[in-house]
């Protein structure tokens, strides 16, 4: 016979909302770490898309900025790792031409 593992819907929803809030805070922290590490000028030409496994995915608005940030990628990566709580998970940055509209 199966054991009843059902829970009240209110408890489940509270947990989901709490987890979404934590995820949103982590994303905001990564964005702030990226902006601080890349610098104000460069950050204005980029948008953090997300974190996939151990890669930080960043859209860049032009090939000139892509080239500039690629040259500085190691230094930026080190700064992001220092500034973000999830920084230890980040092993690489993937820069790509893409939409930066927020």
N, C-alpha and C positions, 0 to 999 in steps of 0.2 A: 504494500500500500504506500502511495506517495505522501510525503509529509507536506502539509500546507505551508508554503513560504510566502503567501500573499501579505502585502503591507498596505496600510491606508494610503490612498492616493495623495493626501496632503503631505505625508512624510516623503514620498517619492519626489513630489514637486519641489519641496524645500531643498532636497539634496541636489536636484538638477539645477535649480536657480543658484545655489551656493557655488556649485562647480563652474557654472557659466561666469559668475562674477570673478572667480579666481582666474579663469582663463583670460578674461578681458583685462584684468590687472596685469597679468604676465605679458600680454601683447602690448599694452601701453608702456610697460617698463622696457621692453625690447625696442620699441619705437624711440623712446627717449635715449636709450643707450646708443642706438644707431645714429641719431642726430648729433649727440655729443661726440661720438667717435669720428664721424665723417666730417663734422664741422658745419656751421650754419649755411655757408654758401653751397656746399655740395649737397647737403640735406634738402635744400630747396629744389634740387634737380633730380631727386630720387623719391621713391616710396617703398617702404618695407612691405613686401607682399606676405611673407610668413616664414615659418620655420618648418622645413621638411627634413625629418630625421635629424641630421647634424648640420644641415646647410641653411644658412640665412639667405632667403631669396629677396633680391632687391631689384626693382625696376628703375631704369635710368632713362632720362628723356632725350639724350643725344649720344652720338658716337664719341664726341669730344669728352663728355663727362664719363662715359664708359671707359675710355682709355685712361683718363686721369685717375679714376678710382681704382682701376685695375693695377696701376702702378703703386698705389698706396694700400692695396688690399691687405697685405700682411699686418701693417701697422694698425689699420682700422680694425681688423679682426682681433688683434690683441687688446685694443681698447674696449671693444664690445664685450669680450670675455671678462674683462675686469669690472665693467660697469653693470652688467646684467646678472641677476641671480641665476638665470638659465645659461649664463655665459659658458659654463663648463661643458655644456652639451654642444655648443657651437664649435665646429671644427673647420668650417669653410664658409665663404660667402660666394654666392652665385649672382653675378651682376648681369643684367640683360636689358636690352632696349625694350621699353614698354610704357604703358600708360601710367602716369604719376598722379592723375586727378584723385583727390581725396573725397 
